[in-house]
């Protein structure tokens, strides 16, 4: 069993080493930090969406912005779109689970806002539809996906495609990248 634990940790480290070596991905992180800081400076908001573990990660990252990360500072306007369960269950029941995020983006997002979608496959229909609606409204799209980027790749203004096909290893790297973005945005925005 101990060898199995060590192997899982080694696999996680290997994916993170691939992320570290990916110059395009690192540059994209830097660009995303600037985009988010600019959005906040322009009184825009950040929205997050995901499914399952990625929904938990979306909520976690939204809380880092709206709460605090390292410094005691004002809240930043960020929220995870799945937190209103009455809305989610009504729309999923009355329309389709595929439109739970796109209806919210259509209703509450404004041009210049940022939508961050987390999907290890990049093929989550509800996030794809949200990105399509975001594009129509002038909302900036950032995708955190696995290796290929899936269908979200072509709908993303910024793509962070973790070089792996293993869902848990991808999600671990999503949180790593999300935390890096939170830290750098906080430092750049608040000085």
N, C-alpha and C positions, 0 to 999 in steps of 0.2 A: 504493500500500500504506500509506503514512504517513497518508493521509486516512482510510483504513479503521480504522487503529489509533486515531486521534483520535475517530472516530465511536463506536467501541466504548466508549472512556473516557467520552465525553460521555453515552452512553446509561446507563452505570453511575452517573454523577453525577446524572443526571435521576431515576433510581429512588431514590437516596439522598435527594435533595431532597424527593421525595414522602413518604418515610418521615419526614423531618425536619418536614414540614408537617402530618403526621397526628397531631393532638392525642390521639386515642383510643389510637393505637398507643404513643405516648410514655408516656401514663398507664399503659397495660398493662405496659410495661417496668418502671416503678416498682413496680407491684403484684407482679410476678413476683419482683423482687429481695427484697421483703419476705417473700413466700411461701417462697422458697428459704432465706433466712436463718433464718426460723422453723423450717423443716424441719431444718436443721442443728442448731439449738439444741435441738430435741426428739429428737436422735439418729436422725433419719431419713436416708434416702439419696436420691440423685438418679440416675435412669437415663435414658439417651439411646438413641434408635433412629432409623434412617434406612436408605435403600437407595442404593447407588451413591455418587455425590458427596455426598449427604446423610448417608450412613453415615460417610464420611470426616470430614464436618463434625461429626457427633455424637461421633466418637472424639476429634477435635481439642478440642471444648469440654469433654468429660469429663476430658481430660488437663489442661486449664487449671485445673479445680477440684481434681483429685486430685494434681496436681503443684504448680504455683504459677502465678500470673499476674504481678503486679508485685512482691509482697512475699515475703520469705523467711518462710514460715509453715508450720504443720502441714498435712498433707494433708486434704482434705475428701472424704467418702464419695460418690464419683461414678464411674459406669462406663458405657461403651457396651456395649449388649447383644449386639452382633454379633461381639465379639472372640474368642469361643470357636468356632473353625471346626469342631472335631469335633462339638460340640453342634449347630451350625447345619446342617451337612451331614447329620447323622443325622436330625434332626427334619424337615428338608425332604424327605429321602428316605423316611422311614418314615411321615410324616403329610402335611405340605404346607408349602410355603414360607410360606403365609398364616398359619401358627400359630407361626412361630419366636419371635416376641416375646411373644405372649400366653401361651405355655406358661411362659416365664421369669418373666413378671410374676406369673402364678398361683403359681409355685413359690417365688419369692424376695422379692417386694415385700410390704411391710406398709402398713397404714393410716397415712397421713401422709407416706409417701414421695412423690416427685415423678417423673413420667414426662414427658420432653420428646421429642416426636416431630417429626422434620424431614421434610417432604414438599412439594416445590414445587407439586404438584397438590392436595395434601390428600386424595388418593384412594388412597393405598397401602394395599392390603388388609391386609397384615401389621401395619401401624401402627394401622389402624382397629380390628382385632381386639384389639390390645394395649390400646388406649384403652378398649374395651368391658370387657375384663377388669379394667383399672385402676379403672374406675367401680365395678364389683362389689366391689372390695377396699378402696375408700376411698382410693385413690391419686390425688393431684392430677395433672391432665393439662394440659400446656402444648404447644400446637401452633405450629410455625413453618412457614408455608405461603406460597403465592402469593396473588394477589389475592382469589380467591373463598373461600378456606378449605376448599373441597371438602367431602367428607363428614366430615372431622375437625372442622369448625367446630362442629357440634352436640354433639360428644363432648369438647370442650375446655373446661376451666375458664378457661383463659386462651389467647387467640388472638393471635398476631403474624402477620398476613397482609400480606406485603409487596405493595405496590400495583404488581404487574407480572405479566405472563404469560410472561415470558422466563426460562427456567430458569437460565442462568448469572447473570443479573442478580439473580434471587431468591436464589440461593445466596450471592452476594457480600454481599447484605444480611443473610442469616441469620448469617454470620460476624461482620459488623459488630454486629448486635444481640446475638449471643452474647458477644462480647468486652465490650460495654458491661455486660451482666448480670454477667459474671465479675468485672469490675473493681469494680462497685458492691457486689456480694455480699462480695467480699474486704474492701473498705473497711468495710462495715457490720458484718460478722461479727467481724472481727479488730480493729476500732477503728482 
